Amino acid sequence: MQYKYSQIDKRNLNWFKADSSIGTLLEISLSEGTIRGLSPFTISMNYPISAIAGRNGSGKSTILAMAACAFHNEKDGFKRLRRKFPYYTFADFFIQTEDEIYPEGIKIRFQILYNKWKKSKKFPDGIGAGYQVRKKRQGGKWNDYSLRLNRNVVFFGINRIVPHSENPTIRTYRRAFKASEEHGWESFSKDSVERVLNKSYSSFCYKVHNQYRIPLVNCDSFSYSGFNMGAGENAVIELFSTIYSAPTGLFLVIDEIELGLHPEAQIRLIEELKIVCEKRKIQILCTTHSSSILSSLPPEGRFFVEKIENQVIITPAISPQFAAGKLSGENSNEIDIYVEDDFAKLFLESCIENEIRKRVNILPIGSAEALIFQLAARYKEIKKGEALVIFDGDQITKTKTLESHFFKAIEKHIDKNAVENWFKNHIEFFPGRCWPEKWLLERSMEGDLNEPEKWFQTKNGELKDIILRGLKAGKHYEFYSISKELNLDLEFVIRCFSHYVFEKNFQYFEEILMNIKNKLK
């Protein structure tokens, strides 16, 4: 179903695109060259937490490394223990043996929202979204690190979940650790960790030695240190200790954010991070293989990256279900039919006969924009197979815009007319010029409702009142309201209405069904 935005989601969306005080990273573009097999691409961030999913080798970690190198810092800027500098360079991430070729001929553009640009015609008051460029010419070095905007950046790699007991250096110092003085942020870190792990610590502190530290907690009258913690607990403690000990406006880059945590804890982690992002104006860019992480984020925070024919396709606002299917390699039927959400999938399934259902994959993607990017990916594939995108009816007035986005997404084309014809042959729209839920309910009230009243066992006229209240529940939330009032399973209610309306309005579906059947031939 459609993602339901919480109040914290709405507040995060608002401040992220409006607050220019921290140097918000809005976009990363590789405009020239290739890095670790990544060809030119663009990824735009619209929410404080952005999670990138994709198969191994798709380039997720490379994008993280590029993001970590977007900013510089003052000499006394925040840095994690054992780091020499309070900023990152490409040499921190792109390391080669003598047998490997170092990336050259690279141009990376970072779009940053900032309030202290040099005043110019573009920025008369010094405020706005501007670009900074990092280049590496053939045989040269990366340009002008010191000219980057200053911002505190922290990178968490996968080595964060290596237990202290498996670190030979820390094990050597196990008897040398002494209690650290408190700095005031420890209680905030403790509270966040407790909420994520669903634990209660009666005490929390760090013990330190030189550039090393190890947590010590008391839980259920039992004291234990990082030597005896699970990898996930250690990682969460270090994450929130870093967040609260750093100044506000931190940019966090995290590889495989879910490591060490079970799905329920992953969900609580994202919810807690949403809170601290708003309070401390933090931006997080992470990678993930977890559908629990993706489902906890609004569409603006989800991306899927894949490489097709040596080109990079980044699909924004991807649905967690579709991402999970992509990662598992599930795709065996004759036609892939892409729709926006689970409602559209249930609606379509109820309108096609079983002989067709068993030959197609109906895949909820996430948004009209995500549908365009996925269709572009299918166009680029060597073995395309058959595919069809069915947009919600309210998108039909935006057909030209959708086509323009499609041309932009495929980047290169030889025959414009051929590409245009391919696009038109692979899209359809659900009936009506509004979203499917509204169209379905309005059509259902054109009949006498006697049949669905029997299915739902409602009194005469009661169902119509329930439908009218559902129509007032808000876009995409109509059937949540109706199923709640009927005290019936949401999916059952959707299928019943879909079947009822389809039987009485078959003519509206003929073009869609004909397109599917022709592709099956």
Rosetta blueprint (number, residue, H / E / L):
1 M L
2 Q L
3 Y L
4 K L
5 Y L
6 S L
7 Q H
8 I H
9 D H
10 K H
11 R H
12 N H
13 L H
14 N H
15 W H
16 F H
17 K L
18 A L
19 D L
20 S L
21 S L
22 I L
23 G L
24 T E
25 L E
26 L E
27 E E
28 I E
29 S E
30 L E
31 S E
32 E E
33 G L
34 T L
35 I E
36 R L
37 G L
38 L E
39 S L
40 P L
41 F E
42 T E
43 I E
44 S E
45 M L
46 N L
47 Y L
48 P L
49 I E
50 S E
51 A E
52 I E
53 A E
54 G L
55 R L
56 N L
57 G L
58 S L
59 G L
60 K H
61 S H
62 T H
63 I H
64 L H
65 A H
66 M H
67 A H
68 A H
69 C L
70 A L
71 F L
72 H E
73 N L
74 E L
75 K L
76 D L
77 G L
78 F L
79 K L
80 R L
81 L L
82 R L
83 R L
84 K L
85 F L
86 P L
87 Y L
88 Y L
89 T L
90 F H
91 A H
92 D H
93 F L
94 F L
95 I L
96 Q L
97 T L
98 E L
99 D L
100 E L
101 I L
102 Y L
103 P L
104 E L
105 G L
106 I E
107 K E
108 I E
109 R E
110 F E
111 Q E
112 I E
113 L E
114 Y E
115 N L
116 K L
117 W L
118 K L
119 K L
120 S L
121 K L
122 K L
123 F L
124 P L
125 D L
126 G L
127 I L
128 G E
129 A E
130 G E
131 Y E
132 Q E
133 V E
134 R E
135 K E
136 K E
137 R L
138 Q L
139 G L
140 G L
141 K L
142 W E
143 N L
144 D L
145 Y H
146 S H
147 L H
148 R L
149 L L
150 N E
151 R L
152 N L
153 V E
154 V E
155 F E
156 F E
157 G L
158 I H
159 N H
160 R H
161 I H
162 V L
163 P L
164 H H
165 S H
166 E H
167 N L
168 P H
169 T H
170 I H
171 R H
172 T H
173 Y L
174 R L
175 R L
176 A L
177 F L
178 K E
179 A E
180 S L
181 E L
182 E L
183 H L
184 G L
185 W L
186 E H
187 S H
188 F H
189 S H
190 K H
191 D H
192 S H
193 V H
194 E H
195 R H
196 V H
197 L H
198 N L
199 K L
200 S L
201 Y E
202 S E
203 S E
204 F E
205 C E
206 Y E
207 K E
208 V E
209 H E
210 N L
211 Q L
212 Y E
213 R E
214 I E
215 P E
216 L E
217 V E
218 N E
219 C E
220 D L
221 S L
222 F E
223 S E
224 Y E
225 S E
226 G H
227 F H
228 N H
229 M L
230 G L
231 A H
232 G H
233 E H
234 N H
235 A H
236 V H
237 I H
238 E H
239 L H
240 F H
241 S H
242 T H
243 I H
244 Y H
245 S H
246 A L
247 P L
248 T L
249 G L
250 L L
251 F E
252 L E
253 V E
254 I E
255 D L
256 E L
257 I L
258 E L
259 L L
260 G L
261 L L
262 H L
263 P H
264 E H
265 A H
266 Q H
267 I H
268 R H
269 L H
270 I H
271 E H
272 E H
273 L H
274 K H
275 I H
276 V H
277 C H
278 E H
279 K H
280 R H
281 K L
282 I L
283 Q E
284 I E
285 L E
286 C E
287 T E
288 T E
289 H L
290 S L
291 S H
292 S H
293 I H
294 L H
295 S H
296 S L
297 L L
298 P L
299 P H
300 E H
301 G H
302 R E
303 F E
304 F E
305 V E
306 E E
307 K E
308 I E
309 E L
310 N L
311 Q E
312 V E
313 I E
314 I E
315 T E
316 P E
317 A L
318 I L
319 S L
320 P H
321 Q H
322 F H
323 A H
324 A H
325 G H
326 K H
327 L H
328 S H
329 G L
330 E L
331 N L
332 S L
333 N L
334 E L
335 I E
336 D E
337 I E
338 Y E
339 V E
340 E L
341 D L
342 D H
343 F H
344 A H
345 K H
346 L H
347 F H
348 L H
349 E H
350 S L
351 C L
352 I L
353 E L
354 N H
355 E H
356 I H
357 R H
358 K L
359 R L
360 V E
361 N E
362 I E
363 L E
364 P E
365 I L
366 G L
367 S L
368 A H
369 E H
370 A H
371 L H
372 I H
373 F H
374 Q H
375 L H
376 A H
377 A H
378 R H
379 Y H
380 K H
381 E L
382 I L
383 K L
384 K L
385 G L
386 E E
387 A E
388 L E
389 V E
390 I E
391 F E
392 D L
393 G H
394 D H
395 Q H
396 I H
397 T H
398 K H
399 T H
400 K H
401 T H
402 L H
403 E H
404 S H
405 H H
406 F H
407 F H
408 K H
409 A H
410 I H
411 E L
412 K L
413 H L
414 I L
415 D L
416 K H
417 N H
418 A H
419 V H
420 E H
421 N H
422 W H
423 F H
424 K H
425 N H
426 H L
427 I E
428 E E
429 F E
430 F L
431 P L
432 G L
433 R L
434 C L
435 W L
436 P H
437 E H
438 K H
439 W H
440 L H
441 L H
442 E H
443 R H
444 S H
445 M L
446 E L
447 G L
448 D L
449 L L
450 N H
451 E H
452 P H
453 E H
454 K H
455 W H
456 F H
457 Q L
458 T L
459 K L
460 N L
461 G L
462 E H
463 L H
464 K H
465 D H
466 I H
467 I H
468 L H
469 R H
470 G H
471 L H
472 K L
473 A L
474 G L
475 K L
476 H L
477 Y L
478 E H
479 F H
480 Y H
481 S H
482 I H
483 S H
484 K H
485 E H
486 L H
487 N L
488 L L
489 D L
490 L H
491 E H
492 F H
493 V H
494 I H
495 R H
496 C H
497 F H
498 S H
499 H H
500 Y H
501 V H
502 F H
503 E H
504 K H
505 N L
506 F H
507 Q H
508 Y H
509 F H
510 E H
511 E H
512 I H
513 L H
514 M H
515 N H
516 I H
517 K H
518 N H
519 K H
520 L H
521 K L
